[in-house]
Amino acid sequence: MTVYQTLLQATEKERAELLSLPMIAQGAKGQISLATYVGFLTQAYHHVKHTTPLLMACGARLPAHYEWLRTAIGEYIEEEMGHQEWILNDIDECGSDKEAVRASKTAADSASVATEVMVAYAYDMINRVNPIGFFGMVLVLEGTSTAVATQAGETLMQSLNLPKKAFSYLLSHGSLDISHVSFYESLVNQVTDANDQAMLIHSAKVFYKLYGDNFRTIDAEFMQN
């Protein structure tokens, strides 16, 4: 069994719990409100804007024997730069104030401490624990995108009667992250250190919980009203 296959098997329970959350399940069917969708985009902005800084921090903290991974991170950075602007444009197309979202300094300013905690954990993992653990976050975010993003974007476009321009983040990441996952798999399979493999599994489990808390917060904020 490859490292990637072991990682998927070890985190199968956590992944299933995330994908079974009401907001994700209903979003894939186009059964959420405009306010909920904008709430999702707002929280996405507050973690996606950290993607490039996190990748840079991870690359800087890797030891010399991971030079090959540092090079790969450079490719990731080129792919991910500016994606937070796509989200802001989607918010604007939904009729909401994208500049107000941009101006809010933290996710907590926009109602979700859960997003703030997830981002903080990612930085702490890189700077204090083990930079390899950051790739647990990559597994969770990109794996979730490939599972539901495109379907959710297409169904919500119809149910919310919004233009395609309001779904650039969801629609692009559903298809884009398929290639990213293949790239990710090839990288993870080269991580041969047992301690790094164990940390990768541990962090992925935690990130599934933390990312799920984002959706639980949005659910409580909008869907229960």
PyMOL commands that place a pseudoatom at each C-alpha (Angstrom):
pseudoatom trace, name=CA, resn=MET, resi=1, chain=A, elem=C, hetatm=0, pos=[0.000, 0.000, 0.000]
pseudoatom trace, name=CA, resn=THR, resi=2, chain=A, elem=C, hetatm=0, pos=[1.366, 3.427, -0.928]
pseudoatom trace, name=CA, resn=VAL, resi=3, chain=A, elem=C, hetatm=0, pos=[1.754, 6.284, 1.531]
pseudoatom trace, name=CA, resn=TYR, resi=4, chain=A, elem=C, hetatm=0, pos=[-1.155, 8.077, -0.123]
pseudoatom trace, name=CA, resn=GLN, resi=5, chain=A, elem=C, hetatm=0, pos=[-3.401, 5.014, 0.089]
pseudoatom trace, name=CA, resn=THR, resi=6, chain=A, elem=C, hetatm=0, pos=[-2.481, 4.571, 3.749]
pseudoatom trace, name=CA, resn=LEU, resi=7, chain=A, elem=C, hetatm=0, pos=[-3.305, 8.226, 4.390]
pseudoatom trace, name=CA, resn=LEU, resi=8, chain=A, elem=C, hetatm=0, pos=[-6.724, 7.894, 2.763]
pseudoatom trace, name=CA, resn=GLN, resi=9, chain=A, elem=C, hetatm=0, pos=[-7.502, 4.704, 4.654]
pseudoatom trace, name=CA, resn=ALA, resi=10, chain=A, elem=C, hetatm=0, pos=[-6.424, 6.164, 7.992]
pseudoatom trace, name=CA, resn=THR, resi=11, chain=A, elem=C, hetatm=0, pos=[-8.610, 9.260, 7.549]
pseudoatom trace, name=CA, resn=GLU, resi=12, chain=A, elem=C, hetatm=0, pos=[-11.630, 7.635, 5.901]
pseudoatom trace, name=CA, resn=LYS, resi=13, chain=A, elem=C, hetatm=0, pos=[-13.836, 8.049, 8.976]
pseudoatom trace, name=CA, resn=GLU, resi=14, chain=A, elem=C, hetatm=0, pos=[-13.044, 11.755, 9.338]
pseudoatom trace, name=CA, resn=ARG, resi=15, chain=A, elem=C, hetatm=0, pos=[-13.617, 12.398, 5.646]
pseudoatom trace, name=CA, resn=ALA, resi=16, chain=A, elem=C, hetatm=0, pos=[-16.996, 10.650, 5.743]
pseudoatom trace, name=CA, resn=GLU, resi=17, chain=A, elem=C, hetatm=0, pos=[-18.040, 12.724, 8.755]
pseudoatom trace, name=CA, resn=LEU, resi=18, chain=A, elem=C, hetatm=0, pos=[-17.134, 15.936, 6.945]
pseudoatom trace, name=CA, resn=LEU, resi=19, chain=A, elem=C, hetatm=0, pos=[-18.960, 15.051, 3.727]
pseudoatom trace, name=CA, resn=SER, resi=20, chain=A, elem=C, hetatm=0, pos=[-22.070, 14.018, 5.685]
pseudoatom trace, name=CA, resn=LEU, resi=21, chain=A, elem=C, hetatm=0, pos=[-22.477, 17.452, 7.300]
pseudoatom trace, name=CA, resn=PRO, resi=22, chain=A, elem=C, hetatm=0, pos=[-25.912, 18.934, 6.477]
pseudoatom trace, name=CA, resn=MET, resi=23, chain=A, elem=C, hetatm=0, pos=[-24.587, 22.049, 4.789]
pseudoatom trace, name=CA, resn=ILE, resi=24, chain=A, elem=C, hetatm=0, pos=[-22.283, 20.119, 2.454]
pseudoatom trace, name=CA, resn=ALA, resi=25, chain=A, elem=C, hetatm=0, pos=[-24.946, 17.557, 1.608]
pseudoatom trace, name=CA, resn=GLN, resi=26, chain=A, elem=C, hetatm=0, pos=[-27.613, 20.207, 1.017]
pseudoatom trace, name=CA, resn=GLY, resi=27, chain=A, elem=C, hetatm=0, pos=[-25.231, 22.465, -0.868]
pseudoatom trace, name=CA, resn=ALA, resi=28, chain=A, elem=C, hetatm=0, pos=[-24.456, 19.676, -3.319]
pseudoatom trace, name=CA, resn=LYS, resi=29, chain=A, elem=C, hetatm=0, pos=[-28.207, 19.429, -3.978]
pseudoatom trace, name=CA, resn=GLY, resi=30, chain=A, elem=C, hetatm=0, pos=[-28.638, 23.192, -4.370]
pseudoatom trace, name=CA, resn=GLN, resi=31, chain=A, elem=C, hetatm=0, pos=[-30.676, 23.411, -1.192]
pseudoatom trace, name=CA, resn=ILE, resi=32, chain=A, elem=C, hetatm=0, pos=[-29.018, 26.287, 0.641]
pseudoatom trace, name=CA, resn=SER, resi=33, chain=A, elem=C, hetatm=0, pos=[-29.931, 29.984, 0.724]
pseudoatom trace, name=CA, resn=LEU, resi=34, chain=A, elem=C, hetatm=0, pos=[-28.064, 32.865, -0.860]
pseudoatom trace, name=CA, resn=ALA, resi=35, chain=A, elem=C, hetatm=0, pos=[-27.060, 34.070, 2.611]
pseudoatom trace, name=CA, resn=THR, resi=36, chain=A, elem=C, hetatm=0, pos=[-25.583, 30.661, 3.384]
pseudoatom trace, name=CA, resn=TYR, resi=37, chain=A, elem=C, hetatm=0, pos=[-23.653, 30.606, 0.116]
pseudoatom trace, name=CA, resn=VAL, resi=38, chain=A, elem=C, hetatm=0, pos=[-22.238, 34.074, 0.770]
pseudoatom trace, name=CA, resn=GLY, resi=39, chain=A, elem=C, hetatm=0, pos=[-21.392, 32.943, 4.308]
pseudoatom trace, name=CA, resn=PHE, resi=40, chain=A, elem=C, hetatm=0, pos=[-19.450, 30.038, 2.831]
pseudoatom trace, name=CA, resn=LEU, resi=41, chain=A, elem=C, hetatm=0, pos=[-17.606, 32.330, 0.421]
pseudoatom trace, name=CA, resn=THR, resi=42, chain=A, elem=C, hetatm=0, pos=[-16.761, 34.741, 3.217]
pseudoatom trace, name=CA, resn=GLN, resi=43, chain=A, elem=C, hetatm=0, pos=[-15.144, 32.028, 5.310]
pseudoatom trace, name=CA, resn=ALA, resi=44, chain=A, elem=C, hetatm=0, pos=[-13.422, 30.600, 2.234]
pseudoatom trace, name=CA, resn=TYR, resi=45, chain=A, elem=C, hetatm=0, pos=[-11.868, 34.000, 1.607]
pseudoatom trace, name=CA, resn=HIS, resi=46, chain=A, elem=C, hetatm=0, pos=[-10.473, 34.111, 5.120]
pseudoatom trace, name=CA, resn=HIS, resi=47, chain=A, elem=C, hetatm=0, pos=[-8.607, 30.822, 4.738]
pseudoatom trace, name=CA, resn=VAL, resi=48, chain=A, elem=C, hetatm=0, pos=[-7.789, 30.912, 1.023]
pseudoatom trace, name=CA, resn=LYS, resi=49, chain=A, elem=C, hetatm=0, pos=[-6.010, 34.263, 1.415]
pseudoatom trace, name=CA, resn=HIS, resi=50, chain=A, elem=C, hetatm=0, pos=[-3.536, 32.396, 3.628]
pseudoatom trace, name=CA, resn=THR, resi=51, chain=A, elem=C, hetatm=0, pos=[-2.797, 29.632, 1.112]
pseudoatom trace, name=CA, resn=THR, resi=52, chain=A, elem=C, hetatm=0, pos=[0.195, 31.301, -0.519]
pseudoatom trace, name=CA, resn=PRO, resi=53, chain=A, elem=C, hetatm=0, pos=[1.688, 32.574, 2.783]
pseudoatom trace, name=CA, resn=LEU, resi=54, chain=A, elem=C, hetatm=0, pos=[1.268, 29.097, 4.287]
pseudoatom trace, name=CA, resn=LEU, resi=55, chain=A, elem=C, hetatm=0, pos=[2.948, 27.441, 1.315]
pseudoatom trace, name=CA, resn=MET, resi=56, chain=A, elem=C, hetatm=0, pos=[5.815, 29.912, 1.538]
pseudoatom trace, name=CA, resn=ALA, resi=57, chain=A, elem=C, hetatm=0, pos=[6.175, 29.323, 5.274]
pseudoatom trace, name=CA, resn=CYS, resi=58, chain=A, elem=C, hetatm=0, pos=[6.115, 25.567, 4.771]
pseudoatom trace, name=CA, resn=GLY, resi=59, chain=A, elem=C, hetatm=0, pos=[8.796, 25.728, 2.087]
pseudoatom trace, name=CA, resn=ALA, resi=60, chain=A, elem=C, hetatm=0, pos=[11.001, 27.858, 4.306]
pseudoatom trace, name=CA, resn=ARG, resi=61, chain=A, elem=C, hetatm=0, pos=[10.749, 25.421, 7.229]
pseudoatom trace, name=CA, resn=LEU, resi=62, chain=A, elem=C, hetatm=0, pos=[11.458, 22.208, 5.331]
pseudoatom trace, name=CA, resn=PRO, resi=63, chain=A, elem=C, hetatm=0, pos=[14.837, 20.591, 6.080]
pseudoatom trace, name=CA, resn=ALA, resi=64, chain=A, elem=C, hetatm=0, pos=[17.428, 20.155, 3.343]
pseudoatom trace, name=CA, resn=HIS, resi=65, chain=A, elem=C, hetatm=0, pos=[16.484, 16.577, 2.488]
pseudoatom trace, name=CA, resn=TYR, resi=66, chain=A, elem=C, hetatm=0, pos=[13.055, 17.851, 1.391]
pseudoatom trace, name=CA, resn=GLU, resi=67, chain=A, elem=C, hetatm=0, pos=[14.510, 20.132, -1.266]
pseudoatom trace, name=CA, resn=TRP, resi=68, chain=A, elem=C, hetatm=0, pos=[12.474, 18.245, -3.891]
pseudoatom trace, name=CA, resn=LEU, resi=69, chain=A, elem=C, hetatm=0, pos=[9.306, 19.091, -1.972]
pseudoatom trace, name=CA, resn=ARG, resi=70, chain=A, elem=C, hetatm=0, pos=[10.323, 22.741, -1.646]
pseudoatom trace, name=CA, resn=THR, resi=71, chain=A, elem=C, hetatm=0, pos=[10.596, 22.856, -5.437]
pseudoatom trace, name=CA, resn=ALA, resi=72, chain=A, elem=C, hetatm=0, pos=[7.122, 21.335, -5.782]
pseudoatom trace, name=CA, resn=ILE, resi=73, chain=A, elem=C, hetatm=0, pos=[5.739, 23.919, -3.377]
pseudoatom trace, name=CA, resn=GLY, resi=74, chain=A, elem=C, hetatm=0, pos=[6.918, 26.571, -5.826]
pseudoatom trace, name=CA, resn=GLU, resi=75, chain=A, elem=C, hetatm=0, pos=[4.607, 25.032, -8.431]
pseudoatom trace, name=CA, resn=TYR, resi=76, chain=A, elem=C, hetatm=0, pos=[1.735, 25.008, -5.940]
pseudoatom trace, name=CA, resn=ILE, resi=77, chain=A, elem=C, hetatm=0, pos=[2.273, 28.683, -5.207]
pseudoatom trace, name=CA, resn=GLU, resi=78, chain=A, elem=C, hetatm=0, pos=[2.043, 29.607, -8.890]
pseudoatom trace, name=CA, resn=GLU, resi=79, chain=A, elem=C, hetatm=0, pos=[-1.275, 27.755, -9.102]
pseudoatom trace, name=CA, resn=GLU, resi=80, chain=A, elem=C, hetatm=0, pos=[-2.787, 29.218, -5.929]
pseudoatom trace, name=CA, resn=MET, resi=81, chain=A, elem=C, hetatm=0, pos=[-1.829, 32.883, -6.072]
pseudoatom trace, name=CA, resn=GLY, resi=82, chain=A, elem=C, hetatm=0, pos=[-4.776, 35.251, -6.285]
pseudoatom trace, name=CA, resn=HIS, resi=83, chain=A, elem=C, hetatm=0, pos=[-7.555, 32.736, -5.737]
pseudoatom trace, name=CA, resn=GLN, resi=84, chain=A, elem=C, hetatm=0, pos=[-8.924, 34.828, -2.894]
pseudoatom trace, name=CA, resn=GLU, resi=85, chain=A, elem=C, hetatm=0, pos=[-9.784, 37.481, -5.487]
pseudoatom trace, name=CA, resn=TRP, resi=86, chain=A, elem=C, hetatm=0, pos=[-11.956, 34.951, -7.306]
pseudoatom trace, name=CA, resn=ILE, resi=87, chain=A, elem=C, hetatm=0, pos=[-13.912, 34.498, -4.094]
pseudoatom trace, name=CA, resn=LEU, resi=88, chain=A, elem=C, hetatm=0, pos=[-14.359, 38.235, -3.607]
pseudoatom trace, name=CA, resn=ASN, resi=89, chain=A, elem=C, hetatm=0, pos=[-15.617, 38.553, -7.175]
pseudoatom trace, name=CA, resn=ASP, resi=90, chain=A, elem=C, hetatm=0, pos=[-18.112, 35.751, -6.528]
pseudoatom trace, name=CA, resn=ILE, resi=91, chain=A, elem=C, hetatm=0, pos=[-19.337, 37.618, -3.442]
pseudoatom trace, name=CA, resn=ASP, resi=92, chain=A, elem=C, hetatm=0, pos=[-19.788, 40.736, -5.557]
pseudoatom trace, name=CA, resn=GLU, resi=93, chain=A, elem=C, hetatm=0, pos=[-21.766, 38.792, -8.182]
pseudoatom trace, name=CA, resn=CYS, resi=94, chain=A, elem=C, hetatm=0, pos=[-24.044, 37.606, -5.379]
pseudoatom trace, name=CA, resn=GLY, resi=95, chain=A, elem=C, hetatm=0, pos=[-24.901, 41.218, -4.617]
pseudoatom trace, name=CA, resn=SER, resi=96, chain=A, elem=C, hetatm=0, pos=[-22.900, 41.420, -1.399]
pseudoatom trace, name=CA, resn=ASP, resi=97, chain=A, elem=C, hetatm=0, pos=[-20.152, 43.822, -0.380]
pseudoatom trace, name=CA, resn=LYS, resi=98, chain=A, elem=C, hetatm=0, pos=[-16.841, 42.231, -1.278]
pseudoatom trace, name=CA, resn=GLU, resi=99, chain=A, elem=C, hetatm=0, pos=[-14.859, 45.180, 0.029]
pseudoatom trace, name=CA, resn=ALA, resi=100, chain=A, elem=C, hetatm=0, pos=[-16.408, 44.771, 3.465]
pseudoatom trace, name=CA, resn=VAL, resi=101, chain=A, elem=C, hetatm=0, pos=[-15.203, 41.159, 3.460]
pseudoatom trace, name=CA, resn=ARG, resi=102, chain=A, elem=C, hetatm=0, pos=[-11.756, 42.205, 2.286]
pseudoatom trace, name=CA, resn=ALA, resi=103, chain=A, elem=C, hetatm=0, pos=[-11.583, 44.902, 4.974]
pseudoatom trace, name=CA, resn=SER, resi=104, chain=A, elem=C, hetatm=0, pos=[-12.407, 42.494, 7.811]
pseudoatom trace, name=CA, resn=LYS, resi=105, chain=A, elem=C, hetatm=0, pos=[-8.996, 41.594, 9.171]
pseudoatom trace, name=CA, resn=THR, resi=106, chain=A, elem=C, hetatm=0, pos=[-9.885, 38.125, 10.444]
pseudoatom trace, name=CA, resn=ALA, resi=107, chain=A, elem=C, hetatm=0, pos=[-12.471, 35.450, 9.888]
pseudoatom trace, name=CA, resn=ALA, resi=108, chain=A, elem=C, hetatm=0, pos=[-13.758, 36.115, 13.399]
pseudoatom trace, name=CA, resn=ASP, resi=109, chain=A, elem=C, hetatm=0, pos=[-14.685, 39.650, 12.297]
pseudoatom trace, name=CA, resn=SER, resi=110, chain=A, elem=C, hetatm=0, pos=[-16.974, 37.986, 9.764]
pseudoatom trace, name=CA, resn=ALA, resi=111, chain=A, elem=C, hetatm=0, pos=[-18.558, 35.655, 12.329]
pseudoatom trace, name=CA, resn=SER, resi=112, chain=A, elem=C, hetatm=0, pos=[-16.430, 32.498, 12.341]
pseudoatom trace, name=CA, resn=VAL, resi=113, chain=A, elem=C, hetatm=0, pos=[-13.820, 31.754, 14.960]
pseudoatom trace, name=CA, resn=ALA, resi=114, chain=A, elem=C, hetatm=0, pos=[-13.664, 28.251, 13.444]
pseudoatom trace, name=CA, resn=THR, resi=115, chain=A, elem=C, hetatm=0, pos=[-11.897, 29.535, 10.345]
pseudoatom trace, name=CA, resn=GLU, resi=116, chain=A, elem=C, hetatm=0, pos=[-9.496, 31.540, 12.495]
pseudoatom trace, name=CA, resn=VAL, resi=117, chain=A, elem=C, hetatm=0, pos=[-8.606, 28.451, 14.526]
pseudoatom trace, name=CA, resn=MET, resi=118, chain=A, elem=C, hetatm=0, pos=[-8.027, 26.325, 11.419]
pseudoatom trace, name=CA, resn=VAL, resi=119, chain=A, elem=C, hetatm=0, pos=[-5.657, 28.883, 9.933]
pseudoatom trace, name=CA, resn=ALA, resi=120, chain=A, elem=C, hetatm=0, pos=[-3.855, 29.305, 13.258]
pseudoatom trace, name=CA, resn=TYR, resi=121, chain=A, elem=C, hetatm=0, pos=[-3.410, 25.538, 13.547]
pseudoatom trace, name=CA, resn=ALA, resi=122, chain=A, elem=C, hetatm=0, pos=[-1.883, 25.448, 10.064]
pseudoatom trace, name=CA, resn=TYR, resi=123, chain=A, elem=C, hetatm=0, pos=[0.685, 28.114, 10.953]
pseudoatom trace, name=CA, resn=ASP, resi=124, chain=A, elem=C, hetatm=0, pos=[1.434, 26.437, 14.262]
pseudoatom trace, name=CA, resn=MET, resi=125, chain=A, elem=C, hetatm=0, pos=[1.893, 23.073, 12.584]
pseudoatom trace, name=CA, resn=ILE, resi=126, chain=A, elem=C, hetatm=0, pos=[4.414, 24.575, 10.175]
pseudoatom trace, name=CA, resn=ASN, resi=127, chain=A, elem=C, hetatm=0, pos=[6.327, 26.757, 12.610]
pseudoatom trace, name=CA, resn=ARG, resi=128, chain=A, elem=C, hetatm=0, pos=[6.273, 24.721, 15.812]
pseudoatom trace, name=CA, resn=VAL, resi=129, chain=A, elem=C, hetatm=0, pos=[5.495, 21.079, 15.077]
pseudoatom trace, name=CA, resn=ASN, resi=130, chain=A, elem=C, hetatm=0, pos=[6.371, 19.737, 11.618]
pseudoatom trace, name=CA, resn=PRO, resi=131, chain=A, elem=C, hetatm=0, pos=[5.979, 21.473, 8.226]
pseudoatom trace, name=CA, resn=ILE, resi=132, chain=A, elem=C, hetatm=0, pos=[5.021, 18.150, 6.635]
pseudoatom trace, name=CA, resn=GLY, resi=133, chain=A, elem=C, hetatm=0, pos=[1.837, 18.292, 8.705]
pseudoatom trace, name=CA, resn=PHE, resi=134, chain=A, elem=C, hetatm=0, pos=[0.641, 21.206, 6.589]
pseudoatom trace, name=CA, resn=PHE, resi=135, chain=A, elem=C, hetatm=0, pos=[-0.049, 18.732, 3.806]
pseudoatom trace, name=CA, resn=GLY, resi=136, chain=A, elem=C, hetatm=0, pos=[-2.826, 17.315, 5.950]
pseudoatom trace, name=CA, resn=MET, resi=137, chain=A, elem=C, hetatm=0, pos=[-4.650, 20.579, 5.298]
pseudoatom trace, name=CA, resn=VAL, resi=138, chain=A, elem=C, hetatm=0, pos=[-3.972, 20.275, 1.575]
pseudoatom trace, name=CA, resn=LEU, resi=139, chain=A, elem=C, hetatm=0, pos=[-5.523, 16.799, 1.545]
pseudoatom trace, name=CA, resn=VAL, resi=140, chain=A, elem=C, hetatm=0, pos=[-8.666, 17.994, 3.298]
pseudoatom trace, name=CA, resn=LEU, resi=141, chain=A, elem=C, hetatm=0, pos=[-9.291, 21.151, 1.276]
pseudoatom trace, name=CA, resn=GLU, resi=142, chain=A, elem=C, hetatm=0, pos=[-8.474, 19.813, -2.161]
pseudoatom trace, name=CA, resn=GLY, resi=143, chain=A, elem=C, hetatm=0, pos=[-10.036, 16.423, -1.547]
pseudoatom trace, name=CA, resn=THR, resi=144, chain=A, elem=C, hetatm=0, pos=[-13.285, 18.057, -0.447]
pseudoatom trace, name=CA, resn=SER, resi=145, chain=A, elem=C, hetatm=0, pos=[-13.261, 20.296, -3.513]
pseudoatom trace, name=CA, resn=THR, resi=146, chain=A, elem=C, hetatm=0, pos=[-13.015, 17.387, -5.920]
pseudoatom trace, name=CA, resn=ALA, resi=147, chain=A, elem=C, hetatm=0, pos=[-15.821, 15.597, -4.094]
pseudoatom trace, name=CA, resn=VAL, resi=148, chain=A, elem=C, hetatm=0, pos=[-18.464, 18.316, -4.066]
pseudoatom trace, name=CA, resn=ALA, resi=149, chain=A, elem=C, hetatm=0, pos=[-17.373, 21.687, -5.519]
pseudoatom trace, name=CA, resn=THR, resi=150, chain=A, elem=C, hetatm=0, pos=[-18.395, 21.338, -9.163]
pseudoatom trace, name=CA, resn=GLN, resi=151, chain=A, elem=C, hetatm=0, pos=[-21.699, 19.635, -8.368]
pseudoatom trace, name=CA, resn=ALA, resi=152, chain=A, elem=C, hetatm=0, pos=[-22.554, 22.254, -5.748]
pseudoatom trace, name=CA, resn=GLY, resi=153, chain=A, elem=C, hetatm=0, pos=[-21.677, 25.107, -8.092]
pseudoatom trace, name=CA, resn=GLU, resi=154, chain=A, elem=C, hetatm=0, pos=[-23.826, 23.793, -10.925]
pseudoatom trace, name=CA, resn=THR, resi=155, chain=A, elem=C, hetatm=0, pos=[-26.868, 23.049, -8.774]
pseudoatom trace, name=CA, resn=LEU, resi=156, chain=A, elem=C, hetatm=0, pos=[-26.673, 26.311, -6.812]
pseudoatom trace, name=CA, resn=MET, resi=157, chain=A, elem=C, hetatm=0, pos=[-26.401, 28.285, -10.023]
pseudoatom trace, name=CA, resn=GLN, resi=158, chain=A, elem=C, hetatm=0, pos=[-29.871, 27.057, -10.926]
pseudoatom trace, name=CA, resn=SER, resi=159, chain=A, elem=C, hetatm=0, pos=[-31.497, 27.079, -7.489]
pseudoatom trace, name=CA, resn=LEU, resi=160, chain=A, elem=C, hetatm=0, pos=[-30.243, 30.572, -6.589]
pseudoatom trace, name=CA, resn=ASN, resi=161, chain=A, elem=C, hetatm=0, pos=[-30.704, 31.915, -10.121]
pseudoatom trace, name=CA, resn=LEU, resi=162, chain=A, elem=C, hetatm=0, pos=[-27.226, 33.401, -10.186]
pseudoatom trace, name=CA, resn=PRO, resi=163, chain=A, elem=C, hetatm=0, pos=[-24.854, 33.841, -13.147]
pseudoatom trace, name=CA, resn=LYS, resi=164, chain=A, elem=C, hetatm=0, pos=[-21.931, 31.509, -13.714]
pseudoatom trace, name=CA, resn=LYS, resi=165, chain=A, elem=C, hetatm=0, pos=[-19.630, 34.377, -12.720]
pseudoatom trace, name=CA, resn=ALA, resi=166, chain=A, elem=C, hetatm=0, pos=[-20.862, 33.957, -9.139]
pseudoatom trace, name=CA, resn=PHE, resi=167, chain=A, elem=C, hetatm=0, pos=[-19.333, 30.473, -8.953]
pseudoatom trace, name=CA, resn=SER, resi=168, chain=A, elem=C, hetatm=0, pos=[-15.794, 30.918, -10.263]
pseudoatom trace, name=CA, resn=TYR, resi=169, chain=A, elem=C, hetatm=0, pos=[-14.288, 29.557, -7.048]
pseudoatom trace, name=CA, resn=LEU, resi=170, chain=A, elem=C, hetatm=0, pos=[-16.437, 26.439, -6.793]
pseudoatom trace, name=CA, resn=LEU, resi=171, chain=A, elem=C, hetatm=0, pos=[-16.483, 25.572, -10.480]
pseudoatom trace, name=CA, resn=SER, resi=172, chain=A, elem=C, hetatm=0, pos=[-12.773, 26.094, -11.006]
pseudoatom trace, name=CA, resn=HIS, resi=173, chain=A, elem=C, hetatm=0, pos=[-11.710, 24.179, -7.926]
pseudoatom trace, name=CA, resn=GLY, resi=174, chain=A, elem=C, hetatm=0, pos=[-13.838, 21.157, -8.584]
pseudoatom trace, name=CA, resn=SER, resi=175, chain=A, elem=C, hetatm=0, pos=[-12.034, 20.433, -11.858]
pseudoatom trace, name=CA, resn=LEU, resi=176, chain=A, elem=C, hetatm=0, pos=[-8.711, 22.110, -11.058]
pseudoatom trace, name=CA, resn=ASP, resi=177, chain=A, elem=C, hetatm=0, pos=[-8.182, 20.173, -7.851]
pseudoatom trace, name=CA, resn=ILE, resi=178, chain=A, elem=C, hetatm=0, pos=[-8.486, 16.832, -9.625]
pseudoatom trace, name=CA, resn=SER, resi=179, chain=A, elem=C, hetatm=0, pos=[-5.095, 17.491, -11.197]
pseudoatom trace, name=CA, resn=HIS, resi=180, chain=A, elem=C, hetatm=0, pos=[-3.870, 18.909, -7.895]
pseudoatom trace, name=CA, resn=VAL, resi=181, chain=A, elem=C, hetatm=0, pos=[-4.808, 15.695, -6.095]
pseudoatom trace, name=CA, resn=SER, resi=182, chain=A, elem=C, hetatm=0, pos=[-2.798, 13.625, -8.590]
pseudoatom trace, name=CA, resn=PHE, resi=183, chain=A, elem=C, hetatm=0, pos=[0.171, 15.927, -8.045]
pseudoatom trace, name=CA, resn=TYR, resi=184, chain=A, elem=C, hetatm=0, pos=[-0.351, 15.713, -4.292]
pseudoatom trace, name=CA, resn=GLU, resi=185, chain=A, elem=C, hetatm=0, pos=[-0.451, 11.913, -4.412]
pseudoatom trace, name=CA, resn=SER, resi=186, chain=A, elem=C, hetatm=0, pos=[2.872, 11.778, -6.232]
pseudoatom trace, name=CA, resn=LEU, resi=187, chain=A, elem=C, hetatm=0, pos=[4.452, 14.016, -3.591]
pseudoatom trace, name=CA, resn=VAL, resi=188, chain=A, elem=C, hetatm=0, pos=[3.061, 12.214, -0.546]
pseudoatom trace, name=CA, resn=ASN, resi=189, chain=A, elem=C, hetatm=0, pos=[4.269, 8.873, -1.876]
pseudoatom trace, name=CA, resn=GLN, resi=190, chain=A, elem=C, hetatm=0, pos=[7.823, 10.198, -1.669]
pseudoatom trace, name=CA, resn=VAL, resi=191, chain=A, elem=C, hetatm=0, pos=[7.560, 10.928, 2.066]
pseudoatom trace, name=CA, resn=THR, resi=192, chain=A, elem=C, hetatm=0, pos=[9.415, 7.908, 3.445]
pseudoatom trace, name=CA, resn=ASP, resi=193, chain=A, elem=C, hetatm=0, pos=[10.083, 8.994, 7.037]
pseudoatom trace, name=CA, resn=ALA, resi=194, chain=A, elem=C, hetatm=0, pos=[7.740, 7.122, 9.389]
pseudoatom trace, name=CA, resn=ASN, resi=195, chain=A, elem=C, hetatm=0, pos=[7.431, 10.045, 11.815]
pseudoatom trace, name=CA, resn=ASP, resi=196, chain=A, elem=C, hetatm=0, pos=[6.507, 12.428, 9.007]
pseudoatom trace, name=CA, resn=GLN, resi=197, chain=A, elem=C, hetatm=0, pos=[3.941, 9.955, 7.686]
pseudoatom trace, name=CA, resn=ALA, resi=198, chain=A, elem=C, hetatm=0, pos=[2.398, 9.662, 11.152]
pseudoatom trace, name=CA, resn=MET, resi=199, chain=A, elem=C, hetatm=0, pos=[2.257, 13.450, 11.518]
pseudoatom trace, name=CA, resn=LEU, resi=200, chain=A, elem=C, hetatm=0, pos=[0.618, 13.749, 8.108]
pseudoatom trace, name=CA, resn=ILE, resi=201, chain=A, elem=C, hetatm=0, pos=[-2.136, 11.347, 9.164]
pseudoatom trace, name=CA, resn=HIS, resi=202, chain=A, elem=C, hetatm=0, pos=[-2.592, 13.095, 12.513]
pseudoatom trace, name=CA, resn=SER, resi=203, chain=A, elem=C, hetatm=0, pos=[-2.825, 16.564, 11.001]
pseudoatom trace, name=CA, resn=ALA, resi=204, chain=A, elem=C, hetatm=0, pos=[-5.253, 15.431, 8.301]
pseudoatom trace, name=CA, resn=LYS, resi=205, chain=A, elem=C, hetatm=0, pos=[-7.566, 14.043, 10.987]
pseudoatom trace, name=CA, resn=VAL, resi=206, chain=A, elem=C, hetatm=0, pos=[-7.428, 17.351, 12.860]
pseudoatom trace, name=CA, resn=PHE, resi=207, chain=A, elem=C, hetatm=0, pos=[-7.973, 19.419, 9.715]
pseudoatom trace, name=CA, resn=TYR, resi=208, chain=A, elem=C, hetatm=0, pos=[-11.058, 17.371, 8.812]
pseudoatom trace, name=CA, resn=LYS, resi=209, chain=A, elem=C, hetatm=0, pos=[-12.484, 18.332, 12.217]
pseudoatom trace, name=CA, resn=LEU, resi=210, chain=A, elem=C, hetatm=0, pos=[-11.442, 21.988, 11.949]
pseudoatom trace, name=CA, resn=TYR, resi=211, chain=A, elem=C, hetatm=0, pos=[-12.728, 22.385, 8.394]
pseudoatom trace, name=CA, resn=GLY, resi=212, chain=A, elem=C, hetatm=0, pos=[-15.959, 20.717, 9.425]
pseudoatom trace, name=CA, resn=ASP, resi=213, chain=A, elem=C, hetatm=0, pos=[-16.307, 23.296, 12.186]
pseudoatom trace, name=CA, resn=ASN, resi=214, chain=A, elem=C, hetatm=0, pos=[-16.375, 25.980, 9.489]
pseudoatom trace, name=CA, resn=PHE, resi=215, chain=A, elem=C, hetatm=0, pos=[-19.471, 24.411, 7.972]
pseudoatom trace, name=CA, resn=ARG, resi=216, chain=A, elem=C, hetatm=0, pos=[-21.038, 23.781, 11.375]
pseudoatom trace, name=CA, resn=THR, resi=217, chain=A, elem=C, hetatm=0, pos=[-20.628, 27.472, 12.182]
pseudoatom trace, name=CA, resn=ILE, resi=218, chain=A, elem=C, hetatm=0, pos=[-22.161, 28.614, 8.906]
pseudoatom trace, name=CA, resn=ASP, resi=219, chain=A, elem=C, hetatm=0, pos=[-24.967, 26.117, 9.391]
pseudoatom trace, name=CA, resn=ALA, resi=220, chain=A, elem=C, hetatm=0, pos=[-25.738, 27.524, 12.840]
pseudoatom trace, name=CA, resn=GLU, resi=221, chain=A, elem=C, hetatm=0, pos=[-25.473, 31.112, 11.587]
pseudoatom trace, name=CA, resn=PHE, resi=222, chain=A, elem=C, hetatm=0, pos=[-27.713, 30.882, 8.527]
pseudoatom trace, name=CA, resn=MET, resi=223, chain=A, elem=C, hetatm=0, pos=[-29.404, 27.531, 7.951]
pseudoatom trace, name=CA, resn=GLN, resi=224, chain=A, elem=C, hetatm=0, pos=[-31.109, 27.260, 11.318]
pseudoatom trace, name=CA, resn=ASN, resi=225, chain=A, elem=C, hetatm=0, pos=[-32.697, 30.718, 11.124]
for i in range(1, 225): cmd.bond("trace and resi %d" % i, "trace and resi %d" % (i + 1))
show_as sticks, trace
zoom trace
